Amino acid sequence: SRLVCGGRPCDDYSTPFGVRTFAFDPDRGFILNGRHVKIRGVCLHHDLGALGAAVNARALERQLEIMRDMGVNALRTSHNPPAPELLDLTDRMGFIVLDEAFDMWKKEKTKYDYHLDWDAWHVRDLSDMVRRDRNHPSVFMWSIGNEVMEQWTNGDSTATPIARELAGIVRRLDPTRPITSANNNGSPGNPVLQSGALDLLGHNYHHEAWASFPQQFPGQKFIITEAMSALNSRGVYEQPSDSVASYATPYVKDSGPQPNKDYRLSSYDDRKAFWGSLHEESLRLFERYPFLSGMFIWQGIDYLGEPTPYEWPARSSYFGVVDLAGFPKDPYYLYQSVWTTRPMLHVFPHWNWAPGQTVDVWAYTNADEVELFLNGASLGVKRKPEPVSHVMWRVSYTPGTVRAVARTGGRVVATQQVQTAGPAARVALTSDRAVIHADGSDLSFVTVTVEDATGVPVPTAEPLVRFRLAGDARIAGVDNGDQISHASFQSDRVLLFNGKALVIVRAGDRAGTATLTAQVDGLEPATLRLRLE
């Protein structure tokens, strides 16, 4: 588009576009380009971990790459209009986006939230969002609210007129896309669901009721706008793994089971918030019912704040299938085993335990069966009891090597081994990209580990790592995914957490080489060279 002023061009704008068709069916769910597709999504908050809330395109791209490798094809921008840079990336990378406007309407959730600005600003804010985002082909649906308080006030509710007003604003500006809202009141009496404003009924949680939706809401179309709220810390494994716990929020923290006092939650899929589910529970139901067009996991990536089930000193969430630093937790691979087709196998936990300790060994795979070996001796073949599940062996710990072999149709399709690590001997650095742009904003995300003398990563190592950086680049942030770390993200040093940490290098604006050195007292240092172009 070109704007001409007085016969001369004064502005122009290029609009990327994509060609796609989609529809929703009460029985079949989501139809994309004529093909039935499950919307396999995650909710993402706006922050970028150690980089904070300021937008960086490469940091957003990295998050999307991690989600894509998990098998995710959709995002919900919870609970606010997204950065335009995010939608530029989703257009290019092939995600679809549920674009969400509000976390509350006229009734407050907290004293100083958006309800104070509702009357003056909600029309303008919603209109601006739709006008700004409607040319993005990745946007496939609008959400006009998340768990608004109006859904709970029944007969005297203002929910129906507000929902109809908001839907009317959206439809006047974009009549091409459906509208939903995210409701954690799943009752047929919910006035938002009964308002007639929604094209799809959006439900948060209540997985036990999903099977009855077609009977409760005849003829309607459904999307699970939020699910799970499972809780994990990366690299933490409490034994036995079948001791499931459901935790209350910190606000009723003396009620029900109490979480560990060390602020760590097991990375087996066995911890959840009381309103949610374990990952396997909701994923199994979602994949079973075709009328559920889509589901968005809470949460794709840990975020700053809301450390349910804890209060301070915990400072970031436990909900993500990926930690704050961008390292996958083990349930990440459950989704990969269901949502991807390339043969995969993930075996955990690590293999550094006390002699004779009983350890539950889990495997996620998309193969038919897995055989487990300990130091060459078979511990048996396990078949998944159903498509969404793990397999498990209860093993008496002996140092050495755990090796898993996945087979489909009798043919080996994937293998993985986990070895006992010896004492830490050296630092190791691995970058996501060896070449970055010398544009002042591009980033390289460097993983820091320590290894024993034979190169086996030490999974429980937590030493302090110090960095030196030479060349036209600087350290933009450090992190380790530990939900209770109070160390500054802006630092030249970081503690490993369960064997890993992250250092983020930002390029300067001059081409050349940047050299990163990582040192730990008593260990061989590591050096990494990045090319700036």
Secondary structure, DSSP 8 states (H G I E B T S, - for coil): -EEEETTEEEEE---------EEEETTTEEEETTEE--EEEEEE-S--GGGTTS--HHHHHHHHHHHHHHT--EEEETTS---HHHHHHHHHHT-EEEEE--S--SS-SSTTSGGGGHHHHHHHHHHHHHHHHTT-TTEEEEEEEES-GGGG-GGG-SHHHHHHHHHHHHHHH-TTS-EEEEES--STT-TTTTSS--SSEEEES-GGGGGGHHHHSTT--EEEEEEE-B---TT---SSTT--EEE--GGGTTSSS---TTS---SSS-EEETTS--HHHHHHHHHH-TTEEEEEEE-SB--BS--TT--TT--B-S--SB-TTS-B-THHHHHHHHH--S--EEEES-S---TT-EEEEEEEESSSEEEEEETTEEEEEEE-SSSS--EEEEEE--SSEEEEEEEETTEEEEEEEEE---S--EEEEEES-SEE--SSS-EEEEEEEEE-TTS-B-TT---EEEEEEESSEEEEEEE---TT--S-SSSSEEE-BTTBEEEEEEE-SS-EEEEEEEE-TTSB-EEEEEEE-
